[in-house]
Amino acid sequence: MSDLRYPIGKFAFEAPSTEEQRQGWIDDIAGLPALVRAAVNGLDDAQLDTPYRPGGWTVRQVVHHLPDSHLNSYLRFRKALTEDRPTISAYDEAAWAELTDARAAPVALSLTLLEGLHARWVVLLRSLRPQDYSCTFVHPESGREVELERNLALYAWHGRHHLAHITALKDRMGW
């Protein structure tokens, strides 16, 4: 049995990337909202409240997590493009997933948020020059300097990763 935590495998990145790779990652980000909407279309509350794996988040929590996480990434891009090596703000994603809105709010709210966020993010990403991907931010917990090139690859993977949590669960459950 494959690892249900990583249905598409763990994130891997090797720099430098090519323009073709970056455009593919941008396409992944652009297409994610429609794929997530399609993946949860027709699911009832019981299905939305089913964990994608034992001890994992529910489908509903995964859907709400996506705009939470991707909004943070979008803001990190903007800070890195406009400030010199900014230290970004970290957040406790597990604690966010336990808040009432993530556990109980209709997924339509986060689907709409994800659509608008990704539309705007893609406008920004498509405007970047190759050298812009070398801009960095500093993560406060690790002290690591992260290049936008890596962050783009990470969030393209992140969207596919969580989409696969939903679609793999649906396949296993026969939904």
Chimera marker file (.cmm) of the C-alpha trace (Angstrom):
<marker_set name="trace">
<marker id="1" x="0.000" y="0.000" z="0.000" r="1" g="1" b="0" radius="0.5"/>
<marker id="2" x="1.298" y="3.453" z="-0.851" r="1" g="1" b="0" radius="0.5"/>
<marker id="3" x="1.772" y="6.124" z="1.800" r="1" g="1" b="0" radius="0.5"/>
<marker id="4" x="-1.619" y="7.843" z="2.103" r="1" g="1" b="0" radius="0.5"/>
<marker id="5" x="0.120" y="10.975" z="3.399" r="1" g="1" b="0" radius="0.5"/>
<marker id="6" x="1.973" y="11.435" z="0.092" r="1" g="1" b="0" radius="0.5"/>
<marker id="7" x="-0.188" y="10.096" z="-2.734" r="1" g="1" b="0" radius="0.5"/>
<marker id="8" x="1.982" y="11.808" z="-5.378" r="1" g="1" b="0" radius="0.5"/>
<marker id="9" x="5.242" y="11.387" z="-3.461" r="1" g="1" b="0" radius="0.5"/>
<marker id="10" x="7.157" y="13.819" z="-1.287" r="1" g="1" b="0" radius="0.5"/>
<marker id="11" x="8.167" y="17.205" z="-2.629" r="1" g="1" b="0" radius="0.5"/>
<marker id="12" x="11.442" y="17.159" z="-4.514" r="1" g="1" b="0" radius="0.5"/>
<marker id="13" x="13.145" y="20.117" z="-6.154" r="1" g="1" b="0" radius="0.5"/>
<marker id="14" x="16.366" y="20.514" z="-8.032" r="1" g="1" b="0" radius="0.5"/>
<marker id="15" x="17.562" y="23.980" z="-9.012" r="1" g="1" b="0" radius="0.5"/>
<marker id="16" x="17.900" y="25.582" z="-11.399" r="1" g="1" b="0" radius="0.5"/>
<marker id="17" x="14.542" y="25.203" z="-13.077" r="1" g="1" b="0" radius="0.5"/>
<marker id="18" x="13.815" y="25.919" z="-16.711" r="1" g="1" b="0" radius="0.5"/>
<marker id="19" x="11.329" y="28.423" z="-18.086" r="1" g="1" b="0" radius="0.5"/>
<marker id="20" x="9.280" y="25.444" z="-19.304" r="1" g="1" b="0" radius="0.5"/>
<marker id="21" x="9.166" y="23.961" z="-15.776" r="1" g="1" b="0" radius="0.5"/>
<marker id="22" x="8.162" y="27.300" z="-14.255" r="1" g="1" b="0" radius="0.5"/>
<marker id="23" x="5.379" y="27.737" z="-16.809" r="1" g="1" b="0" radius="0.5"/>
<marker id="24" x="4.171" y="24.210" z="-16.014" r="1" g="1" b="0" radius="0.5"/>
<marker id="25" x="4.070" y="25.019" z="-12.307" r="1" g="1" b="0" radius="0.5"/>
<marker id="26" x="2.146" y="28.219" z="-13.033" r="1" g="1" b="0" radius="0.5"/>
<marker id="27" x="-0.292" y="26.191" z="-15.135" r="1" g="1" b="0" radius="0.5"/>
<marker id="28" x="-0.727" y="23.809" z="-12.182" r="1" g="1" b="0" radius="0.5"/>
<marker id="29" x="-1.551" y="26.749" z="-9.911" r="1" g="1" b="0" radius="0.5"/>
<marker id="30" x="-3.921" y="28.220" z="-12.509" r="1" g="1" b="0" radius="0.5"/>
<marker id="31" x="-5.813" y="24.960" z="-12.932" r="1" g="1" b="0" radius="0.5"/>
<marker id="32" x="-6.041" y="23.862" z="-9.307" r="1" g="1" b="0" radius="0.5"/>
<marker id="33" x="-9.258" y="25.659" z="-8.271" r="1" g="1" b="0" radius="0.5"/>
<marker id="34" x="-11.333" y="24.017" z="-11.015" r="1" g="1" b="0" radius="0.5"/>
<marker id="35" x="-9.863" y="20.598" z="-10.222" r="1" g="1" b="0" radius="0.5"/>
<marker id="36" x="-10.619" y="20.934" z="-6.503" r="1" g="1" b="0" radius="0.5"/>
<marker id="37" x="-14.144" y="22.154" z="-7.251" r="1" g="1" b="0" radius="0.5"/>
<marker id="38" x="-14.709" y="19.155" z="-9.541" r="1" g="1" b="0" radius="0.5"/>
<marker id="39" x="-13.243" y="16.760" z="-6.960" r="1" g="1" b="0" radius="0.5"/>
<marker id="40" x="-15.686" y="17.821" z="-4.241" r="1" g="1" b="0" radius="0.5"/>
<marker id="41" x="-18.683" y="18.408" z="-6.503" r="1" g="1" b="0" radius="0.5"/>
<marker id="42" x="-21.638" y="16.381" z="-5.274" r="1" g="1" b="0" radius="0.5"/>
<marker id="43" x="-20.050" y="15.258" z="-2.006" r="1" g="1" b="0" radius="0.5"/>
<marker id="44" x="-22.422" y="15.408" z="0.943" r="1" g="1" b="0" radius="0.5"/>
<marker id="45" x="-21.519" y="16.584" z="4.440" r="1" g="1" b="0" radius="0.5"/>
<marker id="46" x="-20.695" y="13.074" z="5.644" r="1" g="1" b="0" radius="0.5"/>
<marker id="47" x="-18.277" y="12.612" z="2.754" r="1" g="1" b="0" radius="0.5"/>
<marker id="48" x="-16.764" y="16.072" z="3.262" r="1" g="1" b="0" radius="0.5"/>
<marker id="49" x="-16.256" y="15.208" z="6.925" r="1" g="1" b="0" radius="0.5"/>
<marker id="50" x="-14.414" y="11.968" z="6.132" r="1" g="1" b="0" radius="0.5"/>
<marker id="51" x="-10.659" y="12.004" z="6.831" r="1" g="1" b="0" radius="0.5"/>
<marker id="52" x="-8.564" y="11.286" z="3.747" r="1" g="1" b="0" radius="0.5"/>
<marker id="53" x="-6.503" y="8.881" z="5.881" r="1" g="1" b="0" radius="0.5"/>
<marker id="54" x="-6.620" y="7.613" z="9.483" r="1" g="1" b="0" radius="0.5"/>
<marker id="55" x="-5.574" y="10.511" z="11.700" r="1" g="1" b="0" radius="0.5"/>
<marker id="56" x="-5.655" y="12.922" z="8.768" r="1" g="1" b="0" radius="0.5"/>
<marker id="57" x="-7.726" y="15.956" z="7.983" r="1" g="1" b="0" radius="0.5"/>
<marker id="58" x="-11.209" y="15.668" z="6.580" r="1" g="1" b="0" radius="0.5"/>
<marker id="59" x="-11.909" y="16.554" z="2.959" r="1" g="1" b="0" radius="0.5"/>
<marker id="60" x="-13.523" y="19.756" z="4.249" r="1" g="1" b="0" radius="0.5"/>
<marker id="61" x="-10.391" y="20.685" z="6.223" r="1" g="1" b="0" radius="0.5"/>
<marker id="62" x="-8.203" y="19.998" z="3.173" r="1" g="1" b="0" radius="0.5"/>
<marker id="63" x="-10.362" y="22.272" z="1.013" r="1" g="1" b="0" radius="0.5"/>
<marker id="64" x="-10.204" y="25.066" z="3.602" r="1" g="1" b="0" radius="0.5"/>
<marker id="65" x="-6.459" y="24.528" z="4.081" r="1" g="1" b="0" radius="0.5"/>
<marker id="66" x="-5.683" y="25.202" z="0.428" r="1" g="1" b="0" radius="0.5"/>
<marker id="67" x="-6.579" y="28.920" z="0.356" r="1" g="1" b="0" radius="0.5"/>
<marker id="68" x="-5.136" y="29.388" z="3.865" r="1" g="1" b="0" radius="0.5"/>
<marker id="69" x="-1.795" y="28.005" z="2.747" r="1" g="1" b="0" radius="0.5"/>
<marker id="70" x="-1.780" y="29.479" z="-0.738" r="1" g="1" b="0" radius="0.5"/>
<marker id="71" x="-2.685" y="32.944" z="0.523" r="1" g="1" b="0" radius="0.5"/>
<marker id="72" x="0.365" y="32.770" z="2.770" r="1" g="1" b="0" radius="0.5"/>
<marker id="73" x="2.495" y="31.755" z="-0.215" r="1" g="1" b="0" radius="0.5"/>
<marker id="74" x="1.054" y="34.515" z="-2.404" r="1" g="1" b="0" radius="0.5"/>
<marker id="75" x="1.937" y="37.074" z="0.275" r="1" g="1" b="0" radius="0.5"/>
<marker id="76" x="5.442" y="35.613" z="0.544" r="1" g="1" b="0" radius="0.5"/>
<marker id="77" x="5.893" y="36.129" z="-3.205" r="1" g="1" b="0" radius="0.5"/>
<marker id="78" x="4.783" y="39.738" z="-2.931" r="1" g="1" b="0" radius="0.5"/>
<marker id="79" x="7.080" y="40.419" z="0.032" r="1" g="1" b="0" radius="0.5"/>
<marker id="80" x="10.088" y="38.785" z="-1.652" r="1" g="1" b="0" radius="0.5"/>
<marker id="81" x="9.486" y="40.818" z="-4.811" r="1" g="1" b="0" radius="0.5"/>
<marker id="82" x="9.213" y="44.136" z="-2.970" r="1" g="1" b="0" radius="0.5"/>
<marker id="83" x="11.551" y="43.776" z="0.030" r="1" g="1" b="0" radius="0.5"/>
<marker id="84" x="15.123" y="42.632" z="0.524" r="1" g="1" b="0" radius="0.5"/>
<marker id="85" x="15.141" y="39.153" z="2.089" r="1" g="1" b="0" radius="0.5"/>
<marker id="86" x="12.019" y="39.696" z="4.235" r="1" g="1" b="0" radius="0.5"/>
<marker id="87" x="11.371" y="37.409" z="7.154" r="1" g="1" b="0" radius="0.5"/>
<marker id="88" x="7.940" y="35.981" z="6.508" r="1" g="1" b="0" radius="0.5"/>
<marker id="89" x="5.282" y="35.143" z="9.031" r="1" g="1" b="0" radius="0.5"/>
<marker id="90" x="4.903" y="31.462" z="9.876" r="1" g="1" b="0" radius="0.5"/>
<marker id="91" x="1.573" y="29.959" z="10.900" r="1" g="1" b="0" radius="0.5"/>
<marker id="92" x="0.446" y="26.766" z="12.604" r="1" g="1" b="0" radius="0.5"/>
<marker id="93" x="-1.459" y="25.003" z="9.830" r="1" g="1" b="0" radius="0.5"/>
<marker id="94" x="-2.594" y="22.190" z="12.113" r="1" g="1" b="0" radius="0.5"/>
<marker id="95" x="-4.108" y="24.687" z="14.567" r="1" g="1" b="0" radius="0.5"/>
<marker id="96" x="-5.749" y="26.599" z="11.704" r="1" g="1" b="0" radius="0.5"/>
<marker id="97" x="-7.327" y="23.341" z="10.486" r="1" g="1" b="0" radius="0.5"/>
<marker id="98" x="-8.957" y="22.877" z="13.899" r="1" g="1" b="0" radius="0.5"/>
<marker id="99" x="-10.671" y="26.280" z="13.930" r="1" g="1" b="0" radius="0.5"/>
<marker id="100" x="-14.450" y="26.192" z="13.516" r="1" g="1" b="0" radius="0.5"/>
<marker id="101" x="-14.459" y="27.658" z="10.017" r="1" g="1" b="0" radius="0.5"/>
<marker id="102" x="-12.070" y="24.946" z="8.774" r="1" g="1" b="0" radius="0.5"/>
<marker id="103" x="-14.034" y="22.153" z="10.466" r="1" g="1" b="0" radius="0.5"/>
<marker id="104" x="-17.568" y="23.250" z="9.643" r="1" g="1" b="0" radius="0.5"/>
<marker id="105" x="-17.908" y="26.034" z="7.053" r="1" g="1" b="0" radius="0.5"/>
<marker id="106" x="-19.293" y="25.203" z="3.620" r="1" g="1" b="0" radius="0.5"/>
<marker id="107" x="-16.491" y="24.331" z="1.194" r="1" g="1" b="0" radius="0.5"/>
<marker id="108" x="-18.018" y="26.709" z="-1.361" r="1" g="1" b="0" radius="0.5"/>
<marker id="109" x="-16.549" y="29.605" z="0.628" r="1" g="1" b="0" radius="0.5"/>
<marker id="110" x="-12.998" y="28.331" z="0.258" r="1" g="1" b="0" radius="0.5"/>
<marker id="111" x="-13.515" y="27.246" z="-3.342" r="1" g="1" b="0" radius="0.5"/>
<marker id="112" x="-14.524" y="30.804" z="-4.230" r="1" g="1" b="0" radius="0.5"/>
<marker id="113" x="-11.593" y="32.216" z="-2.264" r="1" g="1" b="0" radius="0.5"/>
<marker id="114" x="-9.185" y="29.796" z="-3.969" r="1" g="1" b="0" radius="0.5"/>
<marker id="115" x="-10.482" y="30.778" z="-7.411" r="1" g="1" b="0" radius="0.5"/>
<marker id="116" x="-9.994" y="34.494" z="-6.839" r="1" g="1" b="0" radius="0.5"/>
<marker id="117" x="-6.665" y="34.054" z="-5.099" r="1" g="1" b="0" radius="0.5"/>
<marker id="118" x="-5.239" y="31.827" z="-7.818" r="1" g="1" b="0" radius="0.5"/>
<marker id="119" x="-6.509" y="34.102" z="-10.594" r="1" g="1" b="0" radius="0.5"/>
<marker id="120" x="-4.669" y="37.029" z="-9.047" r="1" g="1" b="0" radius="0.5"/>
<marker id="121" x="-1.576" y="34.978" z="-8.157" r="1" g="1" b="0" radius="0.5"/>
<marker id="122" x="-1.292" y="33.723" z="-11.739" r="1" g="1" b="0" radius="0.5"/>
<marker id="123" x="-1.400" y="37.295" z="-13.060" r="1" g="1" b="0" radius="0.5"/>
<marker id="124" x="1.570" y="38.068" z="-10.807" r="1" g="1" b="0" radius="0.5"/>
<marker id="125" x="3.426" y="34.859" z="-11.685" r="1" g="1" b="0" radius="0.5"/>
<marker id="126" x="3.000" y="35.329" z="-15.439" r="1" g="1" b="0" radius="0.5"/>
<marker id="127" x="4.494" y="38.836" z="-15.123" r="1" g="1" b="0" radius="0.5"/>
<marker id="128" x="7.735" y="37.670" z="-13.505" r="1" g="1" b="0" radius="0.5"/>
<marker id="129" x="11.055" y="37.764" z="-15.310" r="1" g="1" b="0" radius="0.5"/>
<marker id="130" x="13.432" y="34.802" z="-14.936" r="1" g="1" b="0" radius="0.5"/>
<marker id="131" x="15.657" y="36.767" z="-12.540" r="1" g="1" b="0" radius="0.5"/>
<marker id="132" x="12.690" y="37.465" z="-10.250" r="1" g="1" b="0" radius="0.5"/>
<marker id="133" x="12.674" y="33.803" z="-9.246" r="1" g="1" b="0" radius="0.5"/>
<marker id="134" x="15.978" y="34.336" z="-7.436" r="1" g="1" b="0" radius="0.5"/>
<marker id="135" x="14.320" y="36.752" z="-4.984" r="1" g="1" b="0" radius="0.5"/>
<marker id="136" x="14.158" y="35.267" z="-1.504" r="1" g="1" b="0" radius="0.5"/>
<marker id="137" x="12.372" y="35.357" z="1.804" r="1" g="1" b="0" radius="0.5"/>
<marker id="138" x="13.558" y="34.033" z="5.157" r="1" g="1" b="0" radius="0.5"/>
<marker id="139" x="11.536" y="31.473" z="7.059" r="1" g="1" b="0" radius="0.5"/>
<marker id="140" x="11.577" y="32.429" z="10.774" r="1" g="1" b="0" radius="0.5"/>
<marker id="141" x="11.518" y="28.880" z="12.154" r="1" g="1" b="0" radius="0.5"/>
<marker id="142" x="14.395" y="27.446" z="10.113" r="1" g="1" b="0" radius="0.5"/>
<marker id="143" x="16.208" y="30.668" z="9.294" r="1" g="1" b="0" radius="0.5"/>
<marker id="144" x="16.409" y="29.294" z="5.761" r="1" g="1" b="0" radius="0.5"/>
<marker id="145" x="16.438" y="31.639" z="2.809" r="1" g="1" b="0" radius="0.5"/>
<marker id="146" x="13.895" y="30.403" z="0.242" r="1" g="1" b="0" radius="0.5"/>
<marker id="147" x="14.055" y="31.379" z="-3.422" r="1" g="1" b="0" radius="0.5"/>
<marker id="148" x="10.797" y="32.082" z="-5.224" r="1" g="1" b="0" radius="0.5"/>
<marker id="149" x="11.789" y="29.454" z="-7.797" r="1" g="1" b="0" radius="0.5"/>
<marker id="150" x="11.622" y="26.779" z="-5.094" r="1" g="1" b="0" radius="0.5"/>
<marker id="151" x="8.460" y="28.227" z="-3.580" r="1" g="1" b="0" radius="0.5"/>
<marker id="152" x="6.719" y="28.133" z="-6.963" r="1" g="1" b="0" radius="0.5"/>
<marker id="153" x="7.606" y="24.460" z="-7.388" r="1" g="1" b="0" radius="0.5"/>
<marker id="154" x="6.531" y="23.723" z="-3.812" r="1" g="1" b="0" radius="0.5"/>
<marker id="155" x="3.086" y="25.268" z="-4.158" r="1" g="1" b="0" radius="0.5"/>
<marker id="156" x="2.415" y="23.668" z="-7.531" r="1" g="1" b="0" radius="0.5"/>
<marker id="157" x="3.218" y="20.346" z="-5.818" r="1" g="1" b="0" radius="0.5"/>
<marker id="158" x="1.223" y="21.323" z="-2.710" r="1" g="1" b="0" radius="0.5"/>
<marker id="159" x="-1.962" y="21.814" z="-4.714" r="1" g="1" b="0" radius="0.5"/>
<marker id="160" x="-1.555" y="18.502" z="-6.576" r="1" g="1" b="0" radius="0.5"/>
<marker id="161" x="-0.683" y="16.798" z="-3.261" r="1" g="1" b="0" radius="0.5"/>
<marker id="162" x="-3.899" y="17.847" z="-1.520" r="1" g="1" b="0" radius="0.5"/>
<marker id="163" x="-6.027" y="17.316" z="-4.618" r="1" g="1" b="0" radius="0.5"/>
<marker id="164" x="-4.715" y="13.741" z="-4.663" r="1" g="1" b="0" radius="0.5"/>
<marker id="165" x="-5.717" y="13.326" z="-1.006" r="1" g="1" b="0" radius="0.5"/>
<marker id="166" x="-9.295" y="14.005" z="-2.072" r="1" g="1" b="0" radius="0.5"/>
<marker id="167" x="-9.317" y="12.039" z="-5.326" r="1" g="1" b="0" radius="0.5"/>
<marker id="168" x="-7.516" y="9.025" z="-3.830" r="1" g="1" b="0" radius="0.5"/>
<marker id="169" x="-10.048" y="8.908" z="-0.979" r="1" g="1" b="0" radius="0.5"/>
<marker id="170" x="-12.912" y="9.087" z="-3.470" r="1" g="1" b="0" radius="0.5"/>
<marker id="171" x="-11.372" y="6.215" z="-5.437" r="1" g="1" b="0" radius="0.5"/>
<marker id="172" x="-10.870" y="4.084" z="-2.324" r="1" g="1" b="0" radius="0.5"/>
<marker id="173" x="-14.417" y="4.774" z="-1.122" r="1" g="1" b="0" radius="0.5"/>
<marker id="174" x="-16.023" y="4.340" z="-4.538" r="1" g="1" b="0" radius="0.5"/>
<marker id="175" x="-17.596" y="7.815" z="-4.488" r="1" g="1" b="0" radius="0.5"/>
<link id1="1" id2="2" r="1" g="1" b="0" radius="0.2"/>
<link id1="2" id2="3" r="1" g="1" b="0" radius="0.2"/>
<link id1="3" id2="4" r="1" g="1" b="0" radius="0.2"/>
<link id1="4" id2="5" r="1" g="1" b="0" radius="0.2"/>
<link id1="5" id2="6" r="1" g="1" b="0" radius="0.2"/>
<link id1="6" id2="7" r="1" g="1" b="0" radius="0.2"/>
<link id1="7" id2="8" r="1" g="1" b="0" radius="0.2"/>
<link id1="8" id2="9" r="1" g="1" b="0" radius="0.2"/>
<link id1="9" id2="10" r="1" g="1" b="0" radius="0.2"/>
<link id1="10" id2="11" r="1" g="1" b="0" radius="0.2"/>
<link id1="11" id2="12" r="1" g="1" b="0" radius="0.2"/>
<link id1="12" id2="13" r="1" g="1" b="0" radius="0.2"/>
<link id1="13" id2="14" r="1" g="1" b="0" radius="0.2"/>
<link id1="14" id2="15" r="1" g="1" b="0" radius="0.2"/>
<link id1="15" id2="16" r="1" g="1" b="0" radius="0.2"/>
<link id1="16" id2="17" r="1" g="1" b="0" radius="0.2"/>
<link id1="17" id2="18" r="1" g="1" b="0" radius="0.2"/>
<link id1="18" id2="19" r="1" g="1" b="0" radius="0.2"/>
<link id1="19" id2="20" r="1" g="1" b="0" radius="0.2"/>
<link id1="20" id2="21" r="1" g="1" b="0" radius="0.2"/>
<link id1="21" id2="22" r="1" g="1" b="0" radius="0.2"/>
<link id1="22" id2="23" r="1" g="1" b="0" radius="0.2"/>
<link id1="23" id2="24" r="1" g="1" b="0" radius="0.2"/>
<link id1="24" id2="25" r="1" g="1" b="0" radius="0.2"/>
<link id1="25" id2="26" r="1" g="1" b="0" radius="0.2"/>
<link id1="26" id2="27" r="1" g="1" b="0" radius="0.2"/>
<link id1="27" id2="28" r="1" g="1" b="0" radius="0.2"/>
<link id1="28" id2="29" r="1" g="1" b="0" radius="0.2"/>
<link id1="29" id2="30" r="1" g="1" b="0" radius="0.2"/>
<link id1="30" id2="31" r="1" g="1" b="0" radius="0.2"/>
<link id1="31" id2="32" r="1" g="1" b="0" radius="0.2"/>
<link id1="32" id2="33" r="1" g="1" b="0" radius="0.2"/>
<link id1="33" id2="34" r="1" g="1" b="0" radius="0.2"/>
<link id1="34" id2="35" r="1" g="1" b="0" radius="0.2"/>
<link id1="35" id2="36" r="1" g="1" b="0" radius="0.2"/>
<link id1="36" id2="37" r="1" g="1" b="0" radius="0.2"/>
<link id1="37" id2="38" r="1" g="1" b="0" radius="0.2"/>
<link id1="38" id2="39" r="1" g="1" b="0" radius="0.2"/>
<link id1="39" id2="40" r="1" g="1" b="0" radius="0.2"/>
<link id1="40" id2="41" r="1" g="1" b="0" radius="0.2"/>
<link id1="41" id2="42" r="1" g="1" b="0" radius="0.2"/>
<link id1="42" id2="43" r="1" g="1" b="0" radius="0.2"/>
<link id1="43" id2="44" r="1" g="1" b="0" radius="0.2"/>
<link id1="44" id2="45" r="1" g="1" b="0" radius="0.2"/>
<link id1="45" id2="46" r="1" g="1" b="0" radius="0.2"/>
<link id1="46" id2="47" r="1" g="1" b="0" radius="0.2"/>
<link id1="47" id2="48" r="1" g="1" b="0" radius="0.2"/>
<link id1="48" id2="49" r="1" g="1" b="0" radius="0.2"/>
<link id1="49" id2="50" r="1" g="1" b="0" radius="0.2"/>
<link id1="50" id2="51" r="1" g="1" b="0" radius="0.2"/>
<link id1="51" id2="52" r="1" g="1" b="0" radius="0.2"/>
<link id1="52" id2="53" r="1" g="1" b="0" radius="0.2"/>
<link id1="53" id2="54" r="1" g="1" b="0" radius="0.2"/>
<link id1="54" id2="55" r="1" g="1" b="0" radius="0.2"/>
<link id1="55" id2="56" r="1" g="1" b="0" radius="0.2"/>
<link id1="56" id2="57" r="1" g="1" b="0" radius="0.2"/>
<link id1="57" id2="58" r="1" g="1" b="0" radius="0.2"/>
<link id1="58" id2="59" r="1" g="1" b="0" radius="0.2"/>
<link id1="59" id2="60" r="1" g="1" b="0" radius="0.2"/>
<link id1="60" id2="61" r="1" g="1" b="0" radius="0.2"/>
<link id1="61" id2="62" r="1" g="1" b="0" radius="0.2"/>
<link id1="62" id2="63" r="1" g="1" b="0" radius="0.2"/>
<link id1="63" id2="64" r="1" g="1" b="0" radius="0.2"/>
<link id1="64" id2="65" r="1" g="1" b="0" radius="0.2"/>
<link id1="65" id2="66" r="1" g="1" b="0" radius="0.2"/>
<link id1="66" id2="67" r="1" g="1" b="0" radius="0.2"/>
<link id1="67" id2="68" r="1" g="1" b="0" radius="0.2"/>
<link id1="68" id2="69" r="1" g="1" b="0" radius="0.2"/>
<link id1="69" id2="70" r="1" g="1" b="0" radius="0.2"/>
<link id1="70" id2="71" r="1" g="1" b="0" radius="0.2"/>
<link id1="71" id2="72" r="1" g="1" b="0" radius="0.2"/>
<link id1="72" id2="73" r="1" g="1" b="0" radius="0.2"/>
<link id1="73" id2="74" r="1" g="1" b="0" radius="0.2"/>
<link id1="74" id2="75" r="1" g="1" b="0" radius="0.2"/>
<link id1="75" id2="76" r="1" g="1" b="0" radius="0.2"/>
<link id1="76" id2="77" r="1" g="1" b="0" radius="0.2"/>
<link id1="77" id2="78" r="1" g="1" b="0" radius="0.2"/>
<link id1="78" id2="79" r="1" g="1" b="0" radius="0.2"/>
<link id1="79" id2="80" r="1" g="1" b="0" radius="0.2"/>
<link id1="80" id2="81" r="1" g="1" b="0" radius="0.2"/>
<link id1="81" id2="82" r="1" g="1" b="0" radius="0.2"/>
<link id1="82" id2="83" r="1" g="1" b="0" radius="0.2"/>
<link id1="83" id2="84" r="1" g="1" b="0" radius="0.2"/>
<link id1="84" id2="85" r="1" g="1" b="0" radius="0.2"/>
<link id1="85" id2="86" r="1" g="1" b="0" radius="0.2"/>
<link id1="86" id2="87" r="1" g="1" b="0" radius="0.2"/>
<link id1="87" id2="88" r="1" g="1" b="0" radius="0.2"/>
<link id1="88" id2="89" r="1" g="1" b="0" radius="0.2"/>
<link id1="89" id2="90" r="1" g="1" b="0" radius="0.2"/>
<link id1="90" id2="91" r="1" g="1" b="0" radius="0.2"/>
<link id1="91" id2="92" r="1" g="1" b="0" radius="0.2"/>
<link id1="92" id2="93" r="1" g="1" b="0" radius="0.2"/>
<link id1="93" id2="94" r="1" g="1" b="0" radius="0.2"/>
<link id1="94" id2="95" r="1" g="1" b="0" radius="0.2"/>
<link id1="95" id2="96" r="1" g="1" b="0" radius="0.2"/>
<link id1="96" id2="97" r="1" g="1" b="0" radius="0.2"/>
<link id1="97" id2="98" r="1" g="1" b="0" radius="0.2"/>
<link id1="98" id2="99" r="1" g="1" b="0" radius="0.2"/>
<link id1="99" id2="100" r="1" g="1" b="0" radius="0.2"/>
<link id1="100" id2="101" r="1" g="1" b="0" radius="0.2"/>
<link id1="101" id2="102" r="1" g="1" b="0" radius="0.2"/>
<link id1="102" id2="103" r="1" g="1" b="0" radius="0.2"/>
<link id1="103" id2="104" r="1" g="1" b="0" radius="0.2"/>
<link id1="104" id2="105" r="1" g="1" b="0" radius="0.2"/>
<link id1="105" id2="106" r="1" g="1" b="0" radius="0.2"/>
<link id1="106" id2="107" r="1" g="1" b="0" radius="0.2"/>
<link id1="107" id2="108" r="1" g="1" b="0" radius="0.2"/>
<link id1="108" id2="109" r="1" g="1" b="0" radius="0.2"/>
<link id1="109" id2="110" r="1" g="1" b="0" radius="0.2"/>
<link id1="110" id2="111" r="1" g="1" b="0" radius="0.2"/>
<link id1="111" id2="112" r="1" g="1" b="0" radius="0.2"/>
<link id1="112" id2="113" r="1" g="1" b="0" radius="0.2"/>
<link id1="113" id2="114" r="1" g="1" b="0" radius="0.2"/>
<link id1="114" id2="115" r="1" g="1" b="0" radius="0.2"/>
<link id1="115" id2="116" r="1" g="1" b="0" radius="0.2"/>
<link id1="116" id2="117" r="1" g="1" b="0" radius="0.2"/>
<link id1="117" id2="118" r="1" g="1" b="0" radius="0.2"/>
<link id1="118" id2="119" r="1" g="1" b="0" radius="0.2"/>
<link id1="119" id2="120" r="1" g="1" b="0" radius="0.2"/>
<link id1="120" id2="121" r="1" g="1" b="0" radius="0.2"/>
<link id1="121" id2="122" r="1" g="1" b="0" radius="0.2"/>
<link id1="122" id2="123" r="1" g="1" b="0" radius="0.2"/>
<link id1="123" id2="124" r="1" g="1" b="0" radius="0.2"/>
<link id1="124" id2="125" r="1" g="1" b="0" radius="0.2"/>
<link id1="125" id2="126" r="1" g="1" b="0" radius="0.2"/>
<link id1="126" id2="127" r="1" g="1" b="0" radius="0.2"/>
<link id1="127" id2="128" r="1" g="1" b="0" radius="0.2"/>
<link id1="128" id2="129" r="1" g="1" b="0" radius="0.2"/>
<link id1="129" id2="130" r="1" g="1" b="0" radius="0.2"/>
<link id1="130" id2="131" r="1" g="1" b="0" radius="0.2"/>
<link id1="131" id2="132" r="1" g="1" b="0" radius="0.2"/>
<link id1="132" id2="133" r="1" g="1" b="0" radius="0.2"/>
<link id1="133" id2="134" r="1" g="1" b="0" radius="0.2"/>
<link id1="134" id2="135" r="1" g="1" b="0" radius="0.2"/>
<link id1="135" id2="136" r="1" g="1" b="0" radius="0.2"/>
<link id1="136" id2="137" r="1" g="1" b="0" radius="0.2"/>
<link id1="137" id2="138" r="1" g="1" b="0" radius="0.2"/>
<link id1="138" id2="139" r="1" g="1" b="0" radius="0.2"/>
<link id1="139" id2="140" r="1" g="1" b="0" radius="0.2"/>
<link id1="140" id2="141" r="1" g="1" b="0" radius="0.2"/>
<link id1="141" id2="142" r="1" g="1" b="0" radius="0.2"/>
<link id1="142" id2="143" r="1" g="1" b="0" radius="0.2"/>
<link id1="143" id2="144" r="1" g="1" b="0" radius="0.2"/>
<link id1="144" id2="145" r="1" g="1" b="0" radius="0.2"/>
<link id1="145" id2="146" r="1" g="1" b="0" radius="0.2"/>
<link id1="146" id2="147" r="1" g="1" b="0" radius="0.2"/>
<link id1="147" id2="148" r="1" g="1" b="0" radius="0.2"/>
<link id1="148" id2="149" r="1" g="1" b="0" radius="0.2"/>
<link id1="149" id2="150" r="1" g="1" b="0" radius="0.2"/>
<link id1="150" id2="151" r="1" g="1" b="0" radius="0.2"/>
<link id1="151" id2="152" r="1" g="1" b="0" radius="0.2"/>
<link id1="152" id2="153" r="1" g="1" b="0" radius="0.2"/>
<link id1="153" id2="154" r="1" g="1" b="0" radius="0.2"/>
<link id1="154" id2="155" r="1" g="1" b="0" radius="0.2"/>
<link id1="155" id2="156" r="1" g="1" b="0" radius="0.2"/>
<link id1="156" id2="157" r="1" g="1" b="0" radius="0.2"/>
<link id1="157" id2="158" r="1" g="1" b="0" radius="0.2"/>
<link id1="158" id2="159" r="1" g="1" b="0" radius="0.2"/>
<link id1="159" id2="160" r="1" g="1" b="0" radius="0.2"/>
<link id1="160" id2="161" r="1" g="1" b="0" radius="0.2"/>
<link id1="161" id2="162" r="1" g="1" b="0" radius="0.2"/>
<link id1="162" id2="163" r="1" g="1" b="0" radius="0.2"/>
<link id1="163" id2="164" r="1" g="1" b="0" radius="0.2"/>
<link id1="164" id2="165" r="1" g="1" b="0" radius="0.2"/>
<link id1="165" id2="166" r="1" g="1" b="0" radius="0.2"/>
<link id1="166" id2="167" r="1" g="1" b="0" radius="0.2"/>
<link id1="167" id2="168" r="1" g="1" b="0" radius="0.2"/>
<link id1="168" id2="169" r="1" g="1" b="0" radius="0.2"/>
<link id1="169" id2="170" r="1" g="1" b="0" radius="0.2"/>
<link id1="170" id2="171" r="1" g="1" b="0" radius="0.2"/>
<link id1="171" id2="172" r="1" g="1" b="0" radius="0.2"/>
<link id1="172" id2="173" r="1" g="1" b="0" radius="0.2"/>
<link id1="173" id2="174" r="1" g="1" b="0" radius="0.2"/>
<link id1="174" id2="175" r="1" g="1" b="0" radius="0.2"/>
</marker_set>
